[in-house]
């Protein structure tokens, strides 16, 4: 006895429905995991400020929050926690502080990297003269003004960092709308710390 066309279509519809539910379930799981991670990172930052020492957001984390960045203009509001380390394990959860550079909000030149399609997607909206707030590890807030934005090719050598200035470099891959990752171009936003802090 051969199955009818109706039973074949019904079986195909059930299979498609199950596949759709599975995909949406997985996407929902990933979204929930990302939201939970941000709550845990925010809580770890508050504990770090209260205890005056780094606090990991979860016991097995190999990173911890070292600063907080806030940017707001008419259409965009960003409130991000900067994690220690600029490797993929940190960048998956937020922008990462590059080891060997000053911590954000402290004297010196600090470098923070982030993914162009998630946490640092807003960099394309920034304009010279805009302000960004940084909360340092002691809880103090500092104001930085965007001095310049430029595109750099890492094949032409390392990114140059001026010494002797209190600055913040926000770096992400470029172009923002590229469908491939890992190219040699970087978008670098340079901010200078204002003296009125």
C-alpha positions as CSV (number, residue, x, y, z in Angstrom):
1,X,0.0,0.0,0.0
2,X,1.5,3.3,-1.1
3,X,1.2,6.4,0.9
4,X,-1.1,9.0,-0.5
5,X,0.1,12.4,-1.6
6,X,-1.8,14.0,1.3
7,X,0.0,11.9,3.9
8,X,3.4,12.7,2.3
9,X,2.5,16.4,2.4
10,X,1.3,16.1,5.9
11,X,4.6,14.4,6.9
12,X,6.6,17.0,5.2
13,X,4.7,19.8,6.9
14,X,5.3,18.1,10.3
15,X,9.0,17.8,9.5
16,X,9.2,21.5,8.5
17,X,7.3,22.5,11.6
18,X,9.7,20.5,13.9
19,X,12.7,22.0,12.1
20,X,11.4,25.5,12.5
21,X,10.6,25.0,16.2
22,X,14.1,23.5,16.7
23,X,15.8,26.5,15.0
24,X,13.7,29.1,16.9
25,X,14.3,27.2,20.1
26,X,18.1,27.3,19.5
27,X,18.0,31.0,18.6
28,X,15.9,31.6,21.8
29,X,18.4,29.7,23.8
30,X,21.3,31.8,22.4
31,X,19.5,35.0,23.0
32,X,18.6,34.1,26.5
33,X,22.2,33.1,27.2
34,X,23.4,36.5,25.8
35,X,20.9,38.5,28.0
36,X,21.9,36.5,31.1
37,X,25.6,37.1,30.4
38,X,25.0,40.8,30.3
39,X,23.2,40.8,33.6
40,X,26.0,38.8,35.2
41,X,28.6,41.1,33.8
42,X,26.7,44.2,35.1
43,X,26.4,42.5,38.5
44,X,30.2,41.6,38.5
45,X,31.0,45.3,37.7
46,X,28.9,46.5,40.6
47,X,30.6,44.0,42.9
48,X,34.0,45.1,41.6
49,X,33.3,48.7,42.4
50,X,32.1,47.8,45.9
51,X,34.9,45.3,46.7
52,X,37.7,47.3,44.9
53,X,38.9,44.2,43.2
54,X,38.1,42.3,39.9
55,X,35.1,40.0,40.1
56,X,34.4,37.4,37.4
57,X,30.8,37.3,36.1
58,X,30.6,33.5,36.5
59,X,33.0,31.1,38.2
60,X,34.6,29.7,35.0
61,X,34.9,33.0,33.2
62,X,38.4,33.9,32.0
63,X,37.6,37.6,31.9
64,X,36.1,40.3,34.1
65,X,34.7,43.8,33.7
66,X,37.3,46.6,33.9
67,X,35.3,49.7,32.8
68,X,31.9,50.9,31.6
69,X,31.3,53.0,28.5
70,X,28.3,55.2,27.9
71,X,27.4,57.0,24.7
72,X,24.2,58.9,24.0
73,X,22.9,61.1,21.3
74,X,19.5,61.8,19.9
75,X,18.9,58.4,18.4
76,X,21.6,56.1,20.0
77,X,22.1,55.0,23.6
78,X,24.9,52.6,24.4
79,X,25.8,51.3,27.8
80,X,28.6,48.7,27.6
81,X,30.9,47.0,30.0
82,X,34.5,46.6,28.9
83,X,36.0,43.2,29.7
84,X,39.6,42.4,30.3
85,X,41.2,40.9,27.2
86,X,40.7,41.5,23.5
87,X,40.5,37.9,22.4
88,X,37.5,36.1,21.0
89,X,36.4,34.6,24.4
90,X,36.0,38.1,25.8
91,X,34.7,39.8,22.7
92,X,31.8,37.4,22.4
93,X,30.3,39.1,25.5
94,X,31.4,42.7,25.1
95,X,34.2,45.0,24.1
96,X,37.6,44.0,25.3
97,X,40.5,45.9,26.8
98,X,43.8,45.3,25.1
99,X,46.4,44.1,27.6
100,X,49.5,46.3,27.9
101,X,47.5,49.5,27.4
102,X,46.2,51.8,30.1
103,X,42.9,50.8,31.7
104,X,40.0,52.9,30.4
105,X,39.6,56.0,32.6
106,X,43.2,55.9,33.8
107,X,46.1,58.1,32.6
108,X,47.6,56.9,29.4
109,X,46.4,55.6,26.0
110,X,43.8,52.8,26.3
111,X,42.8,50.4,23.5
112,X,39.4,48.7,23.5
113,X,38.3,46.4,20.7
114,X,34.8,45.2,19.8
115,X,32.9,43.4,17.1
116,X,31.5,45.6,14.3
117,X,28.2,43.7,14.1
118,X,27.4,43.6,17.8
119,X,28.7,45.8,20.6
120,X,30.7,48.3,18.4
121,X,28.2,48.6,15.6
122,X,27.4,52.1,16.9
123,X,30.9,53.4,16.1
124,X,29.7,54.1,12.5
125,X,27.3,56.7,14.0
126,X,30.0,58.6,15.9
127,X,31.0,62.1,14.8
128,X,34.1,64.1,15.7
129,X,33.3,66.3,18.7
130,X,30.8,63.7,20.2
131,X,31.4,62.8,23.9
132,X,31.6,59.4,25.5
133,X,31.6,58.7,29.3
134,X,33.9,56.1,30.9
135,X,33.5,54.8,34.4
136,X,36.9,53.6,35.8
137,X,37.6,50.8,38.2
138,X,37.3,53.2,41.2
139,X,33.8,54.2,40.2
140,X,34.8,57.7,38.8
141,X,33.3,59.0,35.5
142,X,35.5,60.6,32.9
143,X,34.4,62.4,29.7
144,X,36.2,61.8,26.4
145,X,35.7,63.8,23.2
146,X,36.1,62.1,19.8
147,X,39.1,63.6,18.1
148,X,39.2,61.6,14.9
149,X,38.0,58.4,13.1
150,X,40.1,56.7,10.5
151,X,40.4,53.5,8.6
152,X,43.7,51.6,9.1
153,X,45.2,48.6,7.2
154,X,46.9,46.3,9.7
155,X,48.9,44.8,6.8
156,X,50.7,48.2,6.6
157,X,52.0,47.7,10.2
158,X,50.6,47.9,13.7
159,X,48.2,50.6,14.8
160,X,50.2,53.6,16.0
161,X,49.4,54.8,19.6
162,X,50.6,58.2,20.7
163,X,52.2,58.1,24.1
164,X,51.9,60.7,26.8
165,X,48.3,61.5,26.2
166,X,45.1,60.5,28.1
167,X,43.2,58.9,25.3
168,X,40.9,56.1,24.4
169,X,41.1,54.1,21.1
170,X,37.9,52.2,20.1
171,X,38.8,49.7,17.3
172,X,36.6,47.4,15.2
173,X,36.8,45.6,11.9
174,X,35.8,47.5,8.8
175,X,33.7,47.8,6.7
176,X,30.7,47.6,9.0
177,X,28.5,45.9,6.4
178,X,30.9,43.3,5.1
179,X,29.6,39.8,5.0
180,X,33.0,38.3,5.6
181,X,35.1,38.7,8.7
182,X,38.8,38.8,9.4
183,X,39.9,41.4,6.7
184,X,42.9,43.7,7.2
185,X,40.9,46.9,7.7
186,X,40.2,48.4,11.1
187,X,38.0,51.4,12.0
188,X,39.8,53.4,14.8
189,X,38.0,56.1,16.8
190,X,40.4,58.2,18.8
191,X,39.0,60.0,21.9
192,X,40.9,62.5,24.1
193,X,40.1,62.8,27.8
194,X,38.8,66.2,28.8
195,X,40.5,68.0,31.6
196,X,37.4,69.0,33.4
197,X,36.9,65.6,35.1
